[in-house]
């Protein structure tokens, strides 16, 4: 394709930077490290593809080469690859979330156990490349650890998927000197709360579905979201299930102030990715759902849902000081739609 005719030139430019960074990182590894760092590219039904669709947001082995088993230069090259898949604000937020492992370690009394020397460990963030960066075949990469999961796929020289994209924070708020506080996801939380509290009573009653929030995001770490008549029950006995048809208040009923807040809230999630990579989402087609208290510092949950979009947030654990936030595309998570198109075009039959 002529670059001048590319409808998403940013997606191609970012893919090029990703490929260069991934190749540089892989070339810097020794053979044992590379055995952990790289798997075959996406192909339906293979063990490597099942591994690519596996993701977590808890402190477990996410698959790949952890930062703690890399030399400083290798770590820097790894983070250079991670940075290619994020905006500046997204990268700063991811780095802050990783650093919170040190804060959490102290808050929990520097615990031992869990089968490793250090339980809360900023070195336990794993990077893995699937396929050959920059080649003609689809390839991708995953970076994950406690409260971080980034999943990117490149097909036909363009970034075609950046979801599931998970960020969390524990603690969600921590004190800083001078009376300040560290809140990596605080701006997002404040936008959502301001939006719900701005609603007139009749609309707020339709947006706030429950007075008690579910204990976690409802979608969990499922590789695929419900379709058709499927239902994903909530973590508290299905009180707030996840269905293909959205629950809550249609955004089209918001006034001008509400719509502006909603657009800002949507941008706080989509702007994790580099500019121009993600297709635009019409905020007016979304539904807003809330559960729990609307008072700051109290456990709560919200959801934005519409065509090709699911955003979930919960801040319920540790008395409302432990946040989870996930952004997903029900049709394009892990680039499964782009891979199907690629196979149909290049490998028919």
N, C-alpha and C positions, 0 to 999 in steps of 0.2 A: 504494500500500500504506500502511495505517495504520502510523506509526512504532512503535506498541506491538506490532504483529504481525510486525515485521521480525525474522527469526531471527538476523541478524548486524547489529545496529545500529551496531557500530563500523565495519563496512565502508562503511556509508552516510555516517557522520560523517567518516571519513577522506576519502572521495570528495569530499565537500563542501569540505573544506579544500584538497584537491588542485586542484579546479576554481578556487577563488578565487585560489590562489597562481599557477596556470598563467596565468589571465587577466591578473593583475597584471603578470606578467613579460612576456607578449606585448605588452601595451599600452605597456610602457616601451621597446620596441624601435623603431628606425627601420625604414623599409621594406626596406632592404637586409639588415638583420639578420633581420628577420622572414621574409624569403625562405628563409633557412637554417634558421630556428628551427621552422617549422611545415610540416607536410605534411597531406594529406587523411586522414580517419579510416579505420579498418580496414574494408576491403571485399575479399572474396576475389578473388584473381587480379590485382589492380591493382599497378602499379609501386610505389605508396606502401606497399601491404601487404607486398610483397617487401622493401622497405627496412625496414619495421618489424620483420621477422623476422630481419634481419641484425644480428649482434652479435659483439663482439670482446672480448678482454681484453689485447691487446698494444698498444703505443704506435703507433697508426695513426689515421686519420680515422674516427671512429665515427659520423659523420653528425649534423649539427646545428650549432648555434652554440657555438663554444668559449668558455670563460670568459675567455680572454685577449683576445677581440675584443669584450668588453663593458665598459662603464663600471662604476665601483664600485657604484652603486645597482643597476644591472642584474645584476651578479654576486650581490649580496645577495638580490635577488628570485629569481634562479635557485636559489640554495642554499635559500631558503625553500621552494620547490617540492620540491627533493630531500628536505628534512627531513620533509615530509608523508608520504613513503613509507617512513620509517625510524623505528625506536625511537630513544630517546636514545642508547643504547649503539651501535646501528647507525650513527647519524649521526656520532658521535664517531669510530668506526672508519673510516668512509669518508673523513672529513676527514684523519685521520692517514695513511691510504694515499696520498691526494693529496699531502700534505706530504712523504712519503718520496721523491718525485721529486727534491727538493732534496738529500736525503741520497745518493741513487743518483748524482746528477750529480757530486757531489764524489768518491764512491768510484770512479767511472769516469774521473776526471781531467777533468771538464767537457768532454766530447767535442763536436765540431762535425760537421755533416753531416746526412745523412738528408733533405735537401731543405728544411730549416727552420733558422732562426737558432739555436734552442736544441733540442737533441735530447731531453733529459730536462726536460720543461716542465710545471709544475703548472697552466699555463694551457690545456693541451690536454685538457680534459675537456669533453665536448660534451653539450648538452641539446637535445632535439627533442620537440615536441608533435605528436601525430597526432590530427587532428580538432578539434572545437570544445569546449573545456572547459565542462562543465556543461550542455551541450545534451542533447537527447533521444537522439541517436545515440551509439553507443560511441565512446570517445576514450581516448587514453593518452599516455604520455610515456616517454622513454628518457634515461638519463644514463650516459655511459660515457667511459672513457679507460683509460690503463694500469692494469690490475689492478682496475678497477671496471666493472661492468655491471649497471644496474638497469633493469628492464622492467616497467612497471605499466600495467594496463588497467582502465578503468571501463566497466561495462555496466549499463544500467538503474539508474543512480544508486548503484551499489555497486562497490567495488574487487573485481574478480574474478580478477586475476592479479598476482603480484609476482615471477614467475620467467620466464626464468632470472635468478638473482641470484648474481653472481660478485664475490668479494673476494680480493685477493692482497696479498702484501707482499714487497718486495725493497728492503732486506734484511728477512728475517723477524725478525731480532733485531739491534739496534744499541745501542751503549753510551751510557749516560747518566752524568752526573756523580754522584759519590757511590757508585759501584759498581752502579748500577741498569742496567736495559736496557729498551729500547722494543720491545715485542712486540705489535703490534696484534692478531694472531690467536693469540697464545701460549696464552691460556687454553683455546681450542678444541683446540689441539694437545695440551696437557697432559692434558685430559680423555680424549682418544682413546687416548693412550699409557697412561694409568693404567688404562683399561678393559682393554686387551689384556694388560697386565702383571699384572692381577689375576686372569686366567683360570687355572684349573688346567691342567697340561700337556696333558691330552687335549683340552680345549676350545681351548686356544691353538693346538694343531696344526691344528685345523679352521678357525680364524679366519685364521691367517697362511698365506696361499696361496703366497707366493713369498718367497725370501730377498733378492730384489733388486726394488726399486720401479720401476714404469714411470716414464719421464722426464717425464710430464705427466698431467693428468687425461685419462681415456680418452674421455670424451664430447666433448672439445674444444669448439668453438663451433658444433656442429651445431644447426640450427634445430629439428630433431625427433630424438627418441631412438629407438633400435631397438624394433620391435614384432614380435610373433610369432616367426618364425624368423630375423629379421634379427640380425646380429651386428656390433657395432662393434669392430674389432680394436684392441688396445692400441697405444700409440706405439712399443713395442719388439717389433714383429713378432707382435702378437696373443697375447702370453704371459698377459695378463690381460684378456680381452675383456669387453665390456659386452653383456649379454643381457637379455631381458625377465625371465627367471627369475633371481632373485638368487643370487649365489655367496656362500660363506662360512658362518658360524655363525648359526643361527637364534637370535634374541634370547630366545625362549621357554626356552632351555636355560641361560640365565644365572641365577646366584643373586641374592639380594636386593641385594647390593652392586653386582654387575654391572649389574643393571637400573636402579639409581639412577644410576650413572655414564652409562649409555646415555641415559637420559632427559635428563640434564644436557647431554650432547653434542648430542642432538637439539635441545634448546632453544637452544643456542648458535648454531644456524643459523636456526631458525624465528623466534627473537626478534630477528632483523634487522628484521622488519616490525613495524608498530605493533600493539599488543595488540588481539586480537579480530578481526583481519583474516583470518588464515590458519585454515582449518578444522583441528581437532585431528588429530594423527597418533598412532596407537596404536604406541608404541615396541616393544611385545612382538611385533609382526608383522614387524619388520625383520630383515635379515641384516647381519652385520658381516664385512667382509673387510679384511685388512691385507696389505701387502707391504713388504719391506725390513726394516731394523733397528728394534728397539724401544728402542734406546739414544738418549737425548737428543742432539741435534746431528747425528744421522746421517740420511742420506736414507731417506724412508719415504713410504708412501701408505696411505690407508684409504678405505673406501666403506661407506656405509649405504644400503641399498636395500630397498624394499618397495612396496606398493600406493600409487601416486601420490607416490612419493618417491624421489629419487636425490640423495645427497650424495656428492661426491668431494673428496678432499684429496690434494695431493701437496706434498712439500717435498724436492726432489731436486737442484735446480740450485744452483750456488755452494756445493757441498759440504753441502747440507742447510740453506741459509739463504736460501731463495727459495720462498715458499709460495703455492699456488693453492688456492682453495676455491670450489666451486660448489654451489648448491642448485637443484634442478629438480623440476618436477612433470610426469611424462611425459604426463599427460592434459590438463593445463591450462597448460602453458608458453605464454606470450603470450596467454592467454585464449582459445585457439582453441575450447575446449569451450563457453565462455560465449557466444562469437560465434555458434556453430552453434545454440545454444538460442535466442538472440535472433532470428536470421534465421527459424528455424522458427516462432516465435511471432508475429513482426511482418511477415515477408515470405515467407509460404509459397508454394510452387509455383515 
